[in-house]
Amino acid sequence: MHILLLHPVSDWSLERVAEICAREGWLLTIATIESATIGDAIPTLHEWIRVPALTDDPRELLAQIGSRRFDAVVAGNEFAVVAADVLARELGLHHNDVEKIRASRNKPLMREAFERHGVPQPRTIARFASLEESRGFDWESVAFPVIVKPIDMAMSLFVRRCESRAEVEETIARMADFKLSRLTNYVFATGALVEEYAEGPEFSIECVVQDGSVVAYSFTRKFVSPLPTCYEVAHLTGEEIPERHRGDLLAACENIAAGWGLVRGVMHVEFKMTDERLSVIEAGARPPGDHVPELVELQHGFSLEEAFLHSRLGLDWKAPDRPHRDEEVWHGIRFEYEERSAATRPESVEVLRAENSLDGIVAGADLFSVNSRTGYALVRGTSSSDLDDYLRAL
């Protein structure tokens, strides 16, 4: 088998995909922009295709690969999901419904698909194509606070809770200046979505879908930066979905897959949850970032990337048996920032791996954003409360 991975952007994720391909005896080719260095440390790459930019245009995608042919086209990051299905369709390979899967990247289309398939979600207040359009909106009937988010960016960039019309307009003005992904040269759509603010803590479910059904999943608790921003500063896995919401959440995941025409694949679904309400914030048709797949494998013994590769090849995948343990354990990741205080690590929490570097910092980045991270600690805990306290401490 020959895999084409479109625009991987994180070293750890590419390494995990490369390890699977090497183990299975599959060839791995990657496509990135010319300036990328992502594959420098991967000796098993079959080929490295360098292109000007990530695009969804079928003619440009075909021109970029020339006469090469593959057995699967796989998204290497969130922005490449649609491009992977477009190119796979052109090559006659397994792919999702191209028009429906666009809703996994475009927030207004996502909200429309959720509505059609009965997925619980925040109420949409407005969609603006420009700052000028927002200035002409009737704000008198809007109950603040609201959430403002860009149509198709990632990593919670410019997602902000706004307390007034002035804050909404300030946020839209800032995101309008950010037009290009520095990692892929992908051109962002203009515009913003304004939604009701959903109360409650944040979670995600990482799930494997086969024949339209969820066949494996992992439940993740998210810890976020102080409002008004919503940047993720830590994750915890190993808890169970509360019984009162389990059936509704799994049904929502399958309804999302149906709305996207995703018969098989991997999904990352983010939501807020209280005792009374489940509200899906957004979802992605690919494995998550932030080392969450590592947490899933450590906790549950299965690889989201392996399931994803199998789905792109049109192959069935079977989860291995859960790891046997003599004691309960939970796993988490804590991201470090210059503005984050050092936390006292409890004895029940063990550091499995820690990395620290200033290389990824982008000048002028928001506090607690992914572009201001100075490192992380991947940890295991034998006390869920101790681990929770350690991960959430700012």
DRENMIDREN-377960 format. One record per residue: residue number from 1; x, y, z of N, C-alpha, C in turn. Coordinates in steps of 0.2 Angstrom, whole numbers. Layout:
N
i, n_X, n_Y, n_Z, ca_X, ca_Y, ca_Z, c_X, c_Y, c_Z
NUM, X, Y, Z, X, Y, Z, X, Y, Z
...
END
This chain:
394
i, n_X, n_Y, n_Z, ca_X, ca_Y, ca_Z, c_X, c_Y, c_Z
1, 4, -6, 0, 0, 0, 0, 4, 6, 0
2, 2, 11, -3, 6, 18, -4, 1, 23, -1
3, 3, 27, 4, -1, 32, 7, 2, 39, 5
4, -2, 43, 4, -1, 50, 3, -3, 54, 9
5, 1, 57, 13, -1, 61, 18, -1, 69, 16
6, -6, 72, 16, -6, 79, 14, -5, 84, 20
7, 0, 87, 19, 2, 93, 24, 2, 91, 31
8, 6, 86, 33, 7, 86, 41, 10, 92, 44
9, 8, 94, 50, 11, 100, 53, 14, 99, 59
10, 13, 93, 62, 16, 92, 69, 21, 86, 69
11, 27, 86, 71, 32, 81, 71, 29, 75, 74
12, 26, 76, 80, 24, 70, 84, 19, 66, 80
13, 14, 69, 77, 9, 66, 73, 12, 62, 67
14, 16, 66, 63, 20, 62, 58, 24, 56, 60
15, 27, 57, 65, 31, 51, 68, 26, 45, 69
16, 20, 46, 72, 16, 41, 74, 13, 38, 67
17, 12, 42, 62, 9, 39, 56, 15, 35, 52
18, 21, 38, 53, 27, 34, 49, 28, 28, 53
19, 27, 27, 59, 29, 21, 63, 24, 16, 61
20, 17, 18, 60, 12, 13, 58, 14, 10, 51
21, 15, 15, 46, 17, 13, 39, 23, 8, 39
22, 28, 10, 43, 34, 5, 43, 32, -2, 46
23, 28, -2, 51, 26, -8, 54, 22, -12, 49
24, 18, -9, 45, 13, -13, 41, 16, -14, 34
25, 22, -11, 33, 26, -12, 26, 22, -7, 21
26, 19, -2, 23, 16, 3, 18, 21, 8, 16
27, 21, 11, 10, 25, 16, 8, 22, 23, 10
28, 26, 28, 13, 23, 34, 15, 26, 40, 11
29, 22, 44, 8, 24, 50, 4, 20, 56, 8
30, 24, 61, 9, 21, 67, 11, 21, 73, 6
31, 16, 77, 7, 16, 83, 3, 16, 89, 8
32, 20, 94, 7, 20, 100, 11, 22, 106, 7
33, 22, 112, 10, 24, 118, 7, 32, 118, 7
34, 35, 122, 2, 42, 121, 1, 46, 122, 7
35, 44, 127, 12, 48, 129, 18, 47, 124, 24
36, 43, 119, 23, 42, 114, 29, 48, 110, 30
37, 49, 109, 36, 55, 104, 39, 52, 98, 42
38, 46, 97, 42, 42, 92, 46, 45, 85, 45
39, 47, 83, 39, 50, 77, 37, 57, 75, 38
40, 61, 80, 41, 68, 80, 41, 70, 74, 46
41, 66, 72, 51, 68, 67, 56, 65, 60, 54
42, 62, 59, 48, 58, 53, 47, 62, 50, 41
43, 66, 45, 43, 71, 41, 38, 67, 37, 33
44, 61, 35, 35, 57, 30, 32, 52, 33, 26
45, 53, 39, 25, 48, 42, 20, 50, 39, 13
46, 45, 38, 9, 46, 35, 2, 48, 41, -2
47, 44, 47, -1, 45, 53, -5, 42, 59, -2
48, 45, 65, -3, 43, 71, 0, 41, 76, -6
49, 35, 77, -7, 33, 82, -12, 32, 89, -10
50, 35, 93, -13, 35, 100, -10, 31, 104, -15
51, 26, 108, -12, 21, 112, -17, 20, 119, -14
52, 18, 123, -18, 17, 130, -16, 12, 131, -10
53, 7, 127, -10, 1, 129, -5, -3, 123, -4
54, -7, 122, 1, -12, 117, 2, -18, 120, -2
55, -22, 116, -6, -27, 119, -10, -33, 113, -10
56, -39, 116, -11, -44, 111, -12, -46, 110, -19
57, -43, 114, -24, -44, 114, -31, -42, 107, -34
58, -46, 103, -37, -44, 97, -40, -39, 97, -45
59, -39, 102, -49, -34, 103, -54, -27, 104, -52
60, -27, 108, -47, -21, 110, -43, -18, 104, -40
61, -22, 100, -36, -20, 94, -33, -17, 89, -37
62, -21, 88, -43, -18, 83, -48, -12, 85, -51
63, -11, 92, -52, -5, 94, -55, 1, 93, -50
64, -1, 94, -43, 5, 94, -38, 7, 86, -38
65, 3, 81, -39, 6, 74, -38, 8, 72, -45
66, 7, 75, -51, 9, 73, -57, 6, 66, -59
67, 11, 61, -61, 9, 55, -63, 9, 50, -57
68, 10, 52, -51, 11, 47, -45, 4, 45, -44
69, 3, 39, -41, -3, 36, -39, -2, 33, -33
70, -8, 33, -29, -8, 30, -22, -14, 26, -20
71, -13, 23, -15, -19, 18, -13, -23, 22, -8
72, -21, 27, -5, -25, 31, 0, -22, 38, 0
73, -27, 43, 1, -25, 50, 2, -27, 52, 9
74, -23, 54, 13, -25, 56, 20, -23, 63, 22
75, -28, 66, 26, -26, 73, 29, -21, 73, 34
76, -16, 77, 33, -11, 77, 39, -12, 83, 44
77, -18, 87, 43, -20, 92, 47, -27, 93, 46
78, -30, 97, 50, -37, 99, 50, -39, 103, 43
79, -34, 107, 41, -35, 111, 35, -36, 106, 28
80, -33, 100, 29, -32, 96, 23, -37, 91, 22
81, -42, 91, 27, -48, 86, 26, -51, 86, 20
82, -54, 92, 18, -57, 92, 11, -53, 91, 5
83, -47, 93, 5, -42, 92, 0, -41, 84, -1
84, -40, 81, 5, -39, 74, 4, -45, 70, 1
85, -51, 72, 3, -56, 69, -1, -57, 71, -8
86, -56, 77, -9, -56, 79, -16, -51, 75, -21
87, -45, 75, -18, -40, 71, -22, -41, 64, -23
88, -44, 61, -17, -45, 54, -17, -51, 52, -22
89, -56, 57, -22, -61, 56, -27, -58, 56, -34
90, -54, 61, -36, -51, 61, -42, -47, 55, -44
91, -44, 52, -39, -40, 46, -41, -44, 40, -40
92, -50, 40, -39, -54, 34, -38, -53, 30, -32
93, -51, 33, -27, -49, 30, -20, -55, 31, -15
94, -55, 27, -10, -60, 28, -5, -60, 35, -2
95, -66, 38, -2, -67, 45, 0, -74, 46, 3
96, -74, 51, 7, -81, 53, 10, -84, 57, 4
97, -91, 59, 5, -95, 63, 1, -92, 70, 1
98, -89, 72, -4, -85, 78, -5, -89, 84, -3
99, -95, 85, -5, -99, 91, -4, -101, 91, 4
100, -103, 85, 6, -105, 85, 13, -99, 86, 18
101, -93, 83, 16, -88, 84, 21, -85, 91, 22
102, -87, 95, 17, -85, 102, 18, -88, 105, 24
103, -93, 102, 27, -96, 105, 33, -92, 103, 39
104, -87, 99, 38, -82, 98, 44, -77, 103, 45
105, -77, 108, 40, -72, 113, 40, -75, 120, 40
106, -81, 121, 38, -84, 127, 37, -90, 127, 43
107, -89, 132, 48, -93, 132, 53, -100, 133, 52
108, -102, 138, 47, -109, 139, 46, -112, 132, 43
109, -109, 129, 38, -111, 123, 35, -112, 118, 40
110, -107, 118, 45, -107, 113, 51, -114, 114, 55
111, -115, 120, 57, -121, 121, 60, -127, 119, 57
112, -128, 120, 50, -133, 118, 46, -134, 111, 46
113, -128, 107, 45, -129, 100, 45, -131, 97, 52
114, -128, 100, 57, -130, 98, 64, -138, 99, 65
115, -141, 105, 62, -148, 106, 63, -152, 101, 59
116, -150, 99, 53, -154, 94, 49, -154, 87, 53
117, -148, 86, 56, -148, 79, 59, -149, 79, 67
118, -152, 84, 69, -154, 84, 76, -148, 84, 81
119, -142, 87, 80, -137, 87, 84, -138, 93, 89
120, -138, 92, 96, -138, 98, 100, -133, 102, 100
121, -134, 109, 99, -129, 114, 98, -131, 121, 100
122, -126, 125, 101, -128, 132, 103, -132, 135, 97
123, -136, 140, 99, -140, 144, 94, -135, 149, 90
124, -136, 149, 84, -132, 154, 80, -136, 160, 80
125, -133, 166, 81, -136, 172, 82, -135, 176, 75
126, -129, 176, 72, -128, 179, 66, -121, 176, 62
127, -121, 177, 56, -115, 176, 52, -113, 182, 48
128, -107, 184, 48, -105, 190, 45, -99, 189, 40
129, -100, 192, 34, -95, 191, 29, -89, 196, 30
130, -91, 201, 34, -86, 207, 35, -88, 211, 41
131, -83, 215, 43, -84, 219, 49, -90, 224, 47
132, -90, 227, 41, -95, 232, 39, -102, 229, 40
133, -103, 222, 38, -109, 219, 39, -111, 218, 46
134, -106, 217, 50, -108, 217, 58, -110, 224, 60
135, -108, 229, 57, -110, 236, 60, -117, 237, 58
136, -120, 234, 53, -126, 235, 51, -131, 231, 54
137, -129, 226, 58, -134, 221, 62, -137, 225, 68
138, -143, 222, 69, -147, 225, 74, -145, 221, 81
139, -141, 224, 85, -139, 221, 91, -143, 222, 97
140, -149, 226, 96, -153, 227, 102, -156, 221, 105
141, -158, 216, 101, -161, 210, 104, -156, 205, 106
142, -150, 206, 105, -145, 201, 107, -143, 201, 114
143, -143, 195, 117, -142, 194, 124, -134, 192, 125
144, -130, 197, 128, -123, 195, 129, -122, 191, 135
145, -117, 187, 136, -111, 187, 131, -113, 182, 126
146, -109, 183, 120, -109, 178, 114, -102, 176, 113
147, -102, 171, 109, -95, 168, 106, -95, 170, 99
148, -89, 173, 98, -87, 174, 91, -81, 170, 88
149, -82, 167, 82, -77, 163, 80, -76, 163, 72
150, -70, 162, 70, -69, 162, 62, -73, 156, 59
151, -74, 157, 53, -77, 152, 49, -73, 145, 48
152, -67, 146, 47, -63, 140, 45, -56, 140, 48
153, -54, 143, 53, -48, 142, 56, -48, 137, 61
154, -42, 136, 65, -41, 130, 69, -38, 133, 76
155, -37, 128, 80, -33, 129, 87, -36, 135, 91
156, -43, 136, 90, -46, 141, 94, -44, 148, 93
157, -40, 149, 87, -38, 156, 85, -44, 160, 84
158, -44, 166, 88, -49, 171, 87, -56, 169, 90
159, -56, 163, 93, -63, 162, 97, -63, 165, 103
160, -68, 169, 104, -68, 174, 110, -75, 175, 113
161, -76, 175, 119, -82, 177, 122, -82, 184, 123
162, -87, 187, 120, -88, 195, 119, -94, 197, 124
163, -93, 202, 127, -98, 205, 132, -102, 211, 129
164, -100, 213, 123, -103, 219, 120, -102, 219, 112
165, -106, 223, 109, -105, 224, 102, -98, 227, 100
166, -95, 231, 104, -88, 234, 103, -83, 228, 103
167, -84, 223, 108, -79, 217, 108, -80, 213, 102
168, -86, 212, 100, -88, 208, 94, -84, 211, 88
169, -85, 218, 87, -82, 221, 81, -74, 221, 82
170, -71, 222, 88, -64, 221, 88, -61, 214, 86
171, -65, 209, 88, -63, 202, 87, -63, 201, 79
172, -69, 203, 76, -69, 202, 69, -64, 206, 65
173, -62, 212, 67, -57, 216, 64, -50, 212, 65
174, -49, 209, 70, -42, 206, 71, -42, 199, 67
175, -47, 196, 66, -47, 189, 62, -47, 191, 55
176, -49, 197, 53, -49, 199, 46, -42, 200, 43
177, -38, 201, 48, -31, 202, 46, -27, 196, 45
178, -30, 190, 47, -26, 184, 47, -29, 180, 41
179, -26, 180, 36, -29, 177, 30, -25, 171, 27
180, -20, 169, 30, -16, 163, 27, -13, 159, 33
181, -13, 152, 32, -10, 148, 37, -2, 148, 36
182, 1, 150, 41, 9, 150, 40, 12, 143, 40
183, 8, 138, 41, 11, 131, 41, 9, 128, 34
184, 4, 130, 31, 2, 127, 24, 0, 131, 19
185, 1, 138, 20, -1, 143, 15, -8, 142, 13
186, -12, 139, 17, -20, 138, 15, -23, 145, 16
187, -27, 147, 12, -31, 153, 12, -37, 152, 16
188, -38, 156, 21, -44, 156, 25, -50, 159, 22
189, -56, 157, 23, -62, 160, 21, -63, 166, 25
190, -66, 172, 23, -67, 178, 27, -74, 177, 30
191, -75, 180, 36, -81, 180, 39, -81, 177, 46
192, -86, 178, 50, -86, 176, 57, -93, 173, 59
193, -94, 169, 64, -100, 166, 66, -101, 169, 73
194, -107, 171, 75, -109, 173, 82, -114, 169, 85
195, -112, 166, 90, -116, 161, 93, -118, 162, 101
196, -123, 159, 103, -125, 160, 110, -119, 157, 114
197, -118, 159, 120, -112, 157, 124, -115, 151, 128
198, -113, 145, 127, -115, 139, 131, -111, 138, 137
199, -115, 137, 143, -111, 137, 149, -109, 130, 150
200, -104, 129, 155, -102, 122, 157, -95, 121, 155
201, -92, 116, 158, -85, 113, 156, -85, 110, 149
202, -79, 110, 146, -78, 108, 140, -75, 101, 140
203, -77, 97, 135, -75, 90, 134, -74, 88, 126
204, -71, 83, 125, -71, 80, 118, -72, 73, 118
205, -75, 70, 113, -75, 63, 112, -71, 61, 105
206, -66, 57, 106, -63, 54, 100, -65, 48, 98
207, -68, 47, 92, -71, 41, 90, -70, 38, 83
208, -70, 31, 83, -69, 28, 77, -76, 26, 74
209, -77, 27, 68, -84, 26, 64, -83, 21, 59
210, -87, 15, 59, -87, 10, 54, -94, 9, 52
211, -96, 9, 46, -103, 8, 44, -107, 12, 47
212, -105, 18, 48, -110, 23, 51, -110, 23, 59
213, -107, 18, 62, -108, 17, 69, -101, 18, 73
214, -102, 21, 79, -96, 22, 83, -94, 15, 86
215, -88, 13, 84, -85, 6, 86, -80, 7, 92
216, -77, 13, 93, -72, 14, 98, -72, 21, 100
217, -71, 23, 106, -71, 30, 108, -67, 31, 114
218, -65, 37, 115, -62, 40, 121, -65, 46, 123
219, -65, 47, 130, -68, 53, 132, -63, 58, 135
220, -63, 64, 134, -57, 69, 136, -60, 75, 139
221, -58, 76, 145, -59, 83, 148, -54, 88, 146
222, -57, 94, 145, -52, 99, 142, -52, 105, 148
223, -46, 108, 148, -45, 113, 153, -43, 119, 148
224, -46, 125, 149, -45, 130, 145, -43, 136, 149
225, -40, 141, 145, -38, 147, 147, -43, 152, 150
226, -41, 156, 154, -47, 161, 157, -50, 165, 152
227, -57, 166, 153, -60, 170, 148, -58, 177, 148
228, -58, 180, 142, -63, 179, 136, -60, 174, 131
229, -54, 172, 131, -52, 167, 126, -53, 160, 128
230, -53, 155, 123, -55, 148, 125, -49, 143, 123
231, -43, 145, 124, -37, 141, 122, -36, 135, 127
232, -35, 129, 124, -34, 123, 128, -27, 123, 131
233, -27, 122, 137, -21, 122, 141, -19, 115, 144
234, -24, 110, 144, -22, 104, 146, -28, 99, 144
235, -27, 93, 145, -32, 87, 143, -31, 82, 148
236, -36, 78, 149, -37, 73, 154, -41, 67, 151
237, -38, 61, 151, -43, 56, 148, -43, 50, 153
238, -48, 46, 153, -48, 40, 157, -55, 40, 161
239, -58, 46, 161, -65, 46, 164, -70, 43, 160
240, -76, 42, 163, -81, 39, 159, -86, 44, 157
241, -90, 44, 152, -95, 48, 150, -101, 47, 155
242, -103, 53, 158, -109, 52, 163, -115, 48, 159
243, -118, 44, 163, -123, 39, 161, -129, 43, 158
244, -130, 49, 161, -136, 53, 158, -135, 55, 151
245, -129, 56, 149, -128, 59, 142, -125, 54, 138
246, -123, 48, 140, -119, 44, 136, -123, 42, 129
247, -129, 40, 130, -133, 38, 124, -134, 44, 119
248, -135, 50, 122, -136, 55, 117, -130, 57, 114
249, -124, 57, 117, -118, 59, 115, -116, 54, 109
250, -116, 48, 110, -114, 43, 105, -119, 44, 99
251, -126, 45, 100, -130, 46, 95, -129, 52, 91
252, -127, 57, 94, -125, 64, 91, -119, 63, 86
253, -114, 59, 89, -108, 57, 85, -110, 54, 78
254, -114, 49, 79, -117, 45, 73, -121, 49, 68
255, -125, 54, 71, -128, 59, 67, -124, 64, 63
256, -118, 66, 67, -114, 70, 63, -110, 66, 57
257, -108, 60, 59, -105, 56, 53, -110, 56, 47
258, -117, 54, 49, -122, 54, 44, -122, 60, 40
259, -122, 66, 43, -123, 72, 40, -117, 74, 35
260, -111, 71, 37, -105, 72, 33, -104, 67, 28
261, -108, 62, 27, -107, 57, 23, -101, 52, 25
262, -100, 52, 31, -94, 49, 33, -96, 42, 36
263, -95, 37, 31, -97, 30, 33, -92, 27, 37
264, -85, 28, 36, -80, 26, 40, -74, 31, 41
265, -71, 31, 47, -66, 37, 48, -65, 38, 56
266, -62, 43, 57, -61, 45, 64, -63, 52, 65
267, -67, 53, 70, -70, 60, 72, -67, 63, 79
268, -67, 69, 79, -65, 73, 85, -71, 78, 87
269, -75, 76, 92, -81, 80, 93, -80, 84, 100
270, -80, 91, 99, -80, 95, 105, -86, 97, 108
271, -87, 97, 114, -94, 99, 117, -93, 102, 124
272, -99, 105, 126, -99, 107, 133, -105, 103, 136
273, -104, 102, 143, -109, 97, 146, -110, 99, 153
274, -117, 100, 155, -119, 101, 162, -123, 95, 163
275, -126, 95, 169, -131, 90, 171, -137, 90, 167
276, -139, 96, 165, -145, 98, 161, -144, 97, 153
277, -138, 99, 151, -138, 100, 144, -131, 98, 141
278, -132, 95, 135, -126, 93, 130, -126, 98, 124
279, -121, 101, 123, -121, 106, 117, -114, 105, 113
280, -115, 103, 107, -109, 101, 103, -106, 108, 100
281, -100, 109, 101, -97, 116, 99, -95, 115, 92
282, -91, 110, 90, -89, 108, 84, -86, 101, 83
283, -84, 99, 77, -82, 93, 76, -77, 93, 70
284, -72, 88, 70, -68, 87, 65, -68, 80, 62
285, -66, 79, 56, -66, 72, 53, -59, 70, 52
286, -56, 69, 58, -49, 67, 58, -47, 66, 65
287, -41, 63, 66, -39, 63, 73, -37, 70, 76
288, -38, 71, 83, -36, 77, 86, -29, 79, 86
289, -27, 85, 88, -20, 87, 89, -19, 87, 96
290, -14, 91, 98, -12, 92, 105, -10, 85, 109
291, -7, 80, 105, -5, 74, 108, -11, 70, 111
292, -17, 72, 110, -23, 68, 112, -23, 61, 110
293, -21, 59, 103, -20, 52, 101, -16, 48, 106
294, -10, 51, 108, -6, 48, 113, -9, 46, 119
295, -13, 51, 122, -17, 50, 128, -22, 44, 127
296, -25, 44, 121, -30, 38, 120, -26, 32, 120
297, -21, 31, 116, -17, 25, 116, -15, 23, 123
298, -12, 27, 127, -10, 26, 133, -15, 23, 138
299, -21, 26, 137, -27, 25, 142, -30, 19, 139
300, -32, 18, 133, -36, 13, 130, -33, 8, 126
301, -27, 9, 124, -23, 4, 120, -25, 4, 113
302, -28, 9, 110, -29, 9, 102, -27, 15, 99
303, -25, 15, 93, -22, 20, 90, -27, 24, 85
304, -28, 30, 86, -33, 34, 81, -30, 34, 74
305, -23, 35, 74, -20, 36, 68, -21, 29, 64
306, -20, 24, 67, -20, 17, 64, -28, 16, 61
307, -33, 18, 65, -39, 17, 63, -41, 22, 57
308, -38, 28, 57, -39, 33, 52, -36, 30, 45
309, -30, 28, 45, -26, 25, 39, -30, 19, 37
310, -33, 15, 41, -37, 9, 38, -43, 12, 35
311, -46, 17, 38, -52, 20, 35, -51, 23, 28
312, -45, 26, 27, -44, 29, 21, -42, 24, 16
313, -40, 18, 18, -38, 13, 13, -45, 9, 12
314, -50, 11, 15, -56, 7, 14, -56, 0, 18
315, -52, 0, 23, -51, -7, 26, -55, -6, 33
316, -58, -12, 35, -60, -12, 42, -55, -12, 47
317, -56, -10, 53, -52, -9, 59, -55, -12, 65
318, -51, -16, 69, -53, -19, 75, -49, -16, 81
319, -52, -14, 86, -49, -11, 92, -46, -17, 95
320, -39, -16, 98, -36, -22, 102, -40, -22, 109
321, -38, -27, 112, -41, -27, 119, -38, -22, 123
322, -42, -19, 128, -40, -14, 132, -34, -17, 137
323, -30, -12, 138, -24, -15, 143, -26, -17, 150
324, -24, -22, 152, -25, -24, 159, -21, -20, 164
325, -24, -18, 169, -20, -14, 174, -23, -17, 181
326, -18, -17, 186, -19, -19, 193, -22, -13, 197
327, -22, -7, 194, -25, -1, 198, -27, 4, 193
328, -32, 8, 195, -35, 13, 190, -30, 18, 189
329, -29, 20, 182, -25, 26, 181, -28, 31, 176
330, -26, 37, 175, -28, 42, 171, -22, 45, 168
331, -23, 48, 162, -18, 51, 158, -20, 58, 156
332, -14, 62, 156, -16, 69, 154, -10, 72, 151
333, -11, 78, 148, -5, 83, 146, -7, 90, 148
334, -1, 93, 151, -1, 100, 153, 3, 104, 149
335, 1, 109, 145, 5, 113, 141, 8, 119, 146
336, 14, 121, 144, 17, 126, 148, 18, 132, 144
337, 18, 138, 148, 18, 145, 145, 22, 149, 149
338, 25, 154, 147, 29, 159, 151, 24, 162, 156
339, 18, 163, 154, 13, 166, 159, 10, 161, 164
340, 12, 155, 163, 8, 150, 168, 13, 148, 173
341, 10, 148, 179, 14, 147, 185, 16, 140, 186
342, 22, 138, 189, 24, 132, 190, 20, 128, 195
343, 17, 122, 193, 13, 119, 198, 16, 113, 202
344, 15, 113, 208, 17, 107, 212, 14, 101, 210
345, 19, 96, 208, 16, 90, 205, 15, 85, 211
346, 9, 82, 212, 7, 77, 217, 11, 71, 217
347, 12, 67, 222, 16, 61, 222, 12, 56, 217
348, 6, 57, 217, 2, 52, 213, 2, 53, 205
349, 6, 58, 203, 6, 60, 196, 13, 59, 194
350, 14, 55, 189, 21, 53, 186, 21, 56, 179
351, 27, 59, 178, 29, 62, 171, 31, 57, 167
352, 28, 56, 161, 30, 51, 156, 35, 54, 151
353, 34, 60, 150, 38, 63, 145, 37, 71, 145
354, 42, 74, 145, 42, 82, 145, 46, 85, 140
355, 44, 90, 137, 48, 93, 132, 47, 101, 133
356, 53, 105, 132, 52, 112, 133, 57, 115, 128
357, 54, 120, 124, 57, 124, 119, 54, 130, 118
358, 58, 135, 116, 55, 142, 114, 54, 142, 106
359, 56, 137, 103, 56, 137, 95, 49, 139, 92
360, 44, 136, 95, 37, 137, 93, 33, 143, 94
361, 36, 148, 98, 33, 154, 100, 33, 159, 94
362, 27, 162, 93, 26, 167, 88, 25, 174, 91
363, 29, 178, 89, 29, 185, 92, 22, 188, 92
364, 20, 191, 97, 13, 194, 97, 7, 189, 98
365, 9, 183, 99, 3, 178, 100, 0, 179, 107
366, -7, 177, 107, -11, 178, 113, -8, 174, 118
367, -10, 177, 125, -8, 173, 130, -12, 166, 130
368, -8, 161, 132, -11, 154, 132, -13, 151, 126
369, -11, 154, 120, -13, 151, 114, -7, 146, 112
370, -9, 142, 107, -4, 137, 105, 2, 140, 102
371, 2, 146, 100, 8, 149, 97, 12, 153, 103
372, 10, 152, 109, 14, 154, 115, 16, 149, 119
373, 15, 142, 117, 17, 137, 122, 25, 136, 122
374, 27, 135, 128, 35, 133, 129, 36, 126, 130
375, 31, 122, 130, 33, 115, 131, 26, 111, 134
376, 27, 105, 136, 22, 101, 139, 25, 95, 143
377, 20, 93, 147, 22, 87, 151, 16, 82, 150
378, 18, 76, 148, 13, 70, 147, 14, 66, 153
379, 8, 65, 157, 8, 62, 163, 3, 57, 164
380, 4, 53, 169, 0, 48, 172, -2, 49, 179
381, -8, 48, 181, -10, 48, 188, -14, 43, 191
382, -13, 41, 197, -17, 36, 200, -22, 39, 205
383, -23, 45, 205, -28, 49, 208, -31, 54, 203
384, -37, 53, 201, -40, 57, 196, -41, 64, 199
385, -42, 65, 205, -43, 72, 208, -36, 76, 208
386, -31, 72, 210, -24, 75, 210, -22, 77, 203
387, -24, 73, 198, -22, 74, 192, -26, 80, 189
388, -32, 80, 191, -36, 86, 189, -34, 92, 191
389, -32, 92, 198, -29, 99, 201, -23, 101, 197
390, -18, 96, 196, -12, 98, 193, -13, 100, 186
391, -17, 98, 182, -18, 100, 175, -22, 106, 174
392, -26, 108, 179, -30, 114, 178, -27, 120, 181
393, -22, 119, 186, -18, 125, 189, -15, 129, 184
394, -16, 136, 184, -13, 141, 180, -8, 145, 184
END
